[in-house]
Amino acid sequence: RMSRVKLVASLVVRKELDRYLPEALRLLAGFCDRIVVLDDNSTDGTAEALRQLRAEGLPLTVVSAFETTFYVHEGEIRQRAIDLALQEDPTHVLVIDGDELVGNGAAVRHALERSPAVPAFSLCMEEVWKATLDGIEVREDGGWRAHPVTVCYRVDAYRGGKIRDQKLGGGRVPEQVGRERRALQTDGRILHMGWTRVAEREARHARYVQHDGGAFHASQHLDSIMWPDSRVRLNRCEWPQDFTSGIVGRVVSKANRG
């Protein structure tokens, strides 16, 4: 790309082979110059799948960690992933997770290019509860409502910025970015797909209770993960326009598996 913007995506992933990582990476490749993935000691073939995607031409840099640290030092491993992304000499970094699908990526790119003085950018986070070929149902009650998250920032505006290292809840971007009041809200959408399978909700709830214990998430919010469908409020939305039918089909198949 002939552009003064060099956007590098930063991800920490673990055991993503059966989930949404290939689709997430293909979407990122549509508007990012480079994607840096730190694999947190996956044992399910995730690393091999990443190498295959790189062989297919995706602009991937893959680094493997040989000891699982995410649930003990989330901040530390997220910081390591960002440090790896910074080695690519980006102007901007986008911090995303492997179960998050970025929609309207071209709009995010356009916002960065037309606003060179803006230090940080937000995308709308949508917690997807159900997915069909016709659309998604996004949770809109309590702390689940769609909301802007500042996950993209200009590197030179936050030199030396670090993520606080703690077990959970330290954030995914340097602390100064997370507190940034000048963030520009883009038209980008983040579809968080990690809640669509009931079995995954159960596993995530158990994991949060074990590792969180109410320290970083309100206990009612944790309890609400397991509320029955009759108790939650869902808002039906269209898929982002830049999602191909192939991506939608694969995502829907995975979202409704098991």
DAGI-V542028 format. One record per residue. N is the residue number from 1. RES is the residue in one letter. SS is DSSP state (~ for helix, > for strand, _ for the rest). PHI is phi in degrees with one decimal (* if undefined). NEAR is the number of other C-alpha atoms within 8 Angstrom. Layout:
n: (N;N)
res: (RES;RES)
ss: (SS;SS)
phi: (PHI;PHI)
near: (NEAR;NEAR)
//
This chain:
n: (1;2;3;4;5;6;7;8;9;10;11;12;13;14;15;16;17;18;19;20;21;22;23;24;25;26;27;28;29;30;31;32;33;34;35;36;37;38;39;40;41;42;43;44;45;46;47;48;49;50;51;52;53;54;55;56;57;58;59;60;61;62;63;64;65;66;67;68;69;70;71;72;73;74;75;76;77;78;79;80;81;82;83;84;85;86;87;88;89;90;91;92;93;94;95;96;97;98;99;100;101;102;103;104;105;106;107;108;109;110;111;112;113;114;115;116;117;118;119;120;121;122;123;124;125;126;127;128;129;130;131;132;133;134;135;136;137;138;139;140;141;142;143;144;145;146;147;148;149;150;151;152;153;154;155;156;157;158;159;160;161;162;163;164;165;166;167;168;169;170;171;172;173;174;175;176;177;178;179;180;181;182;183;184;185;186;187;188;189;190;191;192;193;194;195;196;197;198;199;200;201;202;203;204;205;206;207;208;209;210;211;212;213;214;215;216;217;218;219;220;221;222;223;224;225;226;227;228;229;230;231;232;233;234;235;236;237;238;239;240;241;242;243;244;245;246;247;248;249;250;251;252;253;254;255;256;257;258)
res: (R;M;S;R;V;K;L;V;A;S;L;V;V;R;K;E;L;D;R;Y;L;P;E;A;L;R;L;L;A;G;F;C;D;R;I;V;V;L;D;D;N;S;T;D;G;T;A;E;A;L;R;Q;L;R;A;E;G;L;P;L;T;V;V;S;A;F;E;T;T;F;Y;V;H;E;G;E;I;R;Q;R;A;I;D;L;A;L;Q;E;D;P;T;H;V;L;V;I;D;G;D;E;L;V;G;N;G;A;A;V;R;H;A;L;E;R;S;P;A;V;P;A;F;S;L;C;M;E;E;V;W;K;A;T;L;D;G;I;E;V;R;E;D;G;G;W;R;A;H;P;V;T;V;C;Y;R;V;D;A;Y;R;G;G;K;I;R;D;Q;K;L;G;G;G;R;V;P;E;Q;V;G;R;E;R;R;A;L;Q;T;D;G;R;I;L;H;M;G;W;T;R;V;A;E;R;E;A;R;H;A;R;Y;V;Q;H;D;G;G;A;F;H;A;S;Q;H;L;D;S;I;M;W;P;D;S;R;V;R;L;N;R;C;E;W;P;Q;D;F;T;S;G;I;V;G;R;V;V;S;K;A;N;R;G)
ss: (_;_;_;_;_;_;>;>;>;>;>;>;>;_;_;_;_;_;_;_;~;~;~;~;~;~;~;~;~;_;_;_;_;>;>;>;>;>;>;>;_;_;_;_;_;~;~;~;~;~;~;~;~;~;~;_;_;_;_;>;>;>;>;>;>;_;_;_;_;_;_;_;_;~;~;~;~;~;~;~;~;~;~;~;~;~;_;_;_;_;_;>;>;>;>;_;_;_;_;>;>;>;>;_;~;~;~;~;~;~;~;~;~;~;_;_;_;_;_;>;>;>;>;>;>;>;>;>;>;>;>;>;_;_;>;>;>;>;>;_;_;~;~;~;_;_;>;>;>;>;>;>;>;>;~;~;~;_;_;_;_;_;_;_;_;_;_;_;_;_;_;_;_;_;~;~;~;~;_;_;_;_;_;>;>;>;>;>;>;>;>;>;_;_;_;_;_;~;~;~;~;~;~;~;~;~;~;~;~;~;~;_;_;_;_;_;_;_;~;~;~;~;~;~;_;_;_;_;~;~;~;_;_;>;>;>;>;_;_;_;_;_;_;_;~;~;~;~;~;~;~;~;~;~;~;_;_;_)
phi: (*;-87.0;-158.1;-78.5;-94.4;-122.9;-100.5;-118.2;-89.1;-121.9;-134.7;-109.6;-129.6;-154.1;50.3;-106.5;-59.8;-94.2;-117.9;-108.7;-59.3;-57.9;-68.4;-60.6;-70.1;-64.1;-67.1;-62.2;-63.5;-73.9;-141.1;-102.1;-80.9;-152.9;-127.3;-109.0;-116.0;-102.4;-90.1;-85.1;57.5;-65.6;-123.3;-111.5;97.9;-57.9;-61.0;-65.4;-64.7;-63.9;-63.8;-66.1;-62.7;-64.7;-64.9;-76.9;112.5;-68.1;-78.1;-105.0;-115.7;-118.5;-125.6;-104.0;-97.6;-103.6;-142.9;-73.7;-127.7;-58.1;-81.7;-109.7;-134.1;-58.3;-60.6;-64.4;-75.4;-65.2;-64.5;-61.7;-63.6;-66.4;-58.9;-65.4;-63.6;-66.2;-66.9;-84.9;57.0;-80.5;-86.3;-136.2;-121.2;-116.5;-104.1;-140.3;-109.1;-70.7;-105.0;-115.0;-103.8;-89.2;-101.8;59.7;-59.9;-62.2;-68.9;-63.3;-58.9;-62.3;-61.9;-64.7;-74.0;-89.9;-130.7;-65.1;-88.9;-75.2;-81.1;-149.3;-137.6;-117.0;-123.6;-86.3;-86.3;-121.0;-89.0;-82.4;-98.9;-142.4;-141.5;-131.6;-61.9;-86.7;159.7;-122.3;-116.9;-104.6;-72.7;-135.9;-121.0;53.8;-82.8;-96.6;-57.9;-57.5;-154.8;-73.3;-125.5;-88.3;-122.3;-130.5;-150.8;-83.7;-60.7;-71.7;-82.7;-135.7;-57.4;84.0;-66.9;-130.6;-84.9;-67.6;-86.8;-154.5;-61.4;-144.5;78.1;-82.5;87.4;-111.9;-124.6;-52.3;-55.5;-64.3;-68.6;-60.7;-94.1;-63.3;-92.2;-99.2;-63.0;-93.1;-81.0;-92.7;-89.5;-69.8;-120.8;-111.9;-92.1;-85.2;-93.1;-70.8;-107.9;-70.4;-91.3;-59.6;-62.5;-70.7;-59.1;-62.0;-66.8;-67.4;-60.5;-61.8;-67.3;-64.3;-61.3;-67.3;-93.7;-98.5;63.8;85.0;-71.7;-119.9;-124.3;-59.9;-60.8;-65.5;-65.3;-62.2;-60.7;-69.1;-57.6;-100.4;-62.0;-68.7;-55.3;-65.7;-101.8;-97.9;-109.6;-116.2;-114.1;-79.8;-132.1;-79.6;-65.5;-56.2;-64.9;-88.9;-81.5;-72.2;-61.7;-65.7;-64.9;-58.9;-60.8;-68.0;-65.7;-62.4;-59.9;-71.0;-64.5;-105.8;-90.1;70.8)
near: (3;3;6;5;9;11;12;15;14;15;14;13;12;9;10;12;10;6;7;15;10;7;11;13;11;9;13;12;12;8;9;12;10;12;16;15;13;13;14;14;10;12;6;7;9;13;10;7;9;10;9;8;11;11;7;6;6;10;9;11;9;11;8;9;9;6;6;8;9;10;9;8;12;15;16;11;11;13;11;8;14;11;8;9;15;9;7;8;7;13;10;12;16;11;12;9;8;13;11;13;14;12;13;12;14;8;10;11;10;8;9;11;10;6;7;6;4;11;9;14;14;14;14;13;12;13;13;15;12;9;12;7;7;6;10;13;12;14;15;12;9;6;6;8;10;11;7;9;8;12;15;11;13;12;10;6;7;9;6;4;8;8;14;10;9;11;13;13;8;11;11;9;12;11;11;8;12;10;6;8;4;7;11;8;8;11;9;13;14;12;12;12;13;10;11;13;11;8;7;10;13;10;8;8;12;8;9;10;10;7;9;12;9;8;6;8;9;8;8;6;10;12;9;7;9;9;9;6;5;5;6;10;7;10;8;8;8;7;9;8;7;7;10;7;6;6;9;11;9;9;10;11;8;10;11;9;6;5)
//
